[in-house]
Amino acid sequence: MTQESNHIIADEGKVFRRIGTEDIYGKDIYLGYSYYIGGVLQDPPHGDIPEDFEEIDDPEDSFSDTEALNIILGNE
């Protein structure tokens, strides 16, 4: 992960997921205030910090078991 001011950028092949709710936020996030987290109103609003998020493998970059088998077997 790299950080430029309030902008965090995930490493190659990774995305950010909020710890606790497991909501996926994508490859980069501009940190600010979250008024709702997991559908719960935050009063006062939560000031996001990099530690609120974790990097995980990008689910769009991975294959399901069936897709992988079809690739190996040459099925379309």
C-alpha positions in Angstrom: 0.0 0.0 0.0 1.1 3.5 -0.7 -0.3 6.7 0.8 -0.3 10.2 -0.6 -1.9 12.5 1.9 -5.5 11.2 2.3 -5.3 8.9 -0.7 -4.3 5.2 -0.2 -3.5 3.0 -3.1 -3.5 -0.8 -2.9 -0.6 -2.9 -4.2 -0.8 -4.5 -7.6 -3.5 -7.2 -7.7 -5.0 -6.1 -4.4 -8.1 -4.2 -3.3 -9.1 -2.6 0.0 -11.7 -4.2 2.3 -13.1 -2.4 5.4 -12.1 -4.4 8.5 -15.2 -5.3 10.5 -17.8 -5.0 7.7 -15.9 -6.8 4.9 -17.2 -4.2 2.4 -14.8 -4.0 -0.6 -13.8 -0.5 -1.6 -11.6 -1.1 -4.6 -8.0 -0.3 -5.5 -7.8 3.2 -4.1 -9.6 5.2 -1.4 -9.7 8.9 -0.6 -10.0 8.9 3.2 -12.6 11.2 4.7 -15.6 10.9 7.0 -17.9 7.9 6.9 -21.4 8.8 8.1 -22.6 5.2 7.9 -20.6 2.0 8.4 -22.3 -1.3 7.9 -25.6 0.5 7.7 -25.2 2.0 11.1 -25.2 5.8 11.5 -22.0 7.1 12.9 -22.6 10.0 15.3 -20.3 11.8 15.2 -19.0 10.7 11.7 -16.0 8.4 11.7 -12.8 9.8 10.4 -11.3 7.1 8.2 -7.7 6.1 8.7 -5.6 3.5 6.7 -5.9 1.1 9.6 -9.6 0.8 9.0 -8.9 -1.2 5.8 -6.9 -4.2 4.8 -5.5 -5.3 1.5 -6.9 -8.5 0.0 -6.4 -10.3 -3.3 -8.6 -8.7 -6.0 -11.6 -11.1 -6.4 -11.9 -10.0 -10.1 -8.4 -11.3 -10.8 -9.2 -14.8 -9.5 -11.0 -17.6 -11.2 -13.6 -19.9 -9.8 -12.8 -23.6 -9.6 -15.1 -24.2 -12.6 -13.4 -21.5 -14.6 -10.0 -22.7 -13.8 -10.9 -26.3 -14.8 -12.4 -25.2 -18.1 -9.2 -23.3 -18.9 -7.1 -26.3 -18.1 -9.3 -28.7 -20.1 -9.6 -26.2 -23.0 -13.4 -25.9 -22.7 -15.0 -22.6 -23.5 
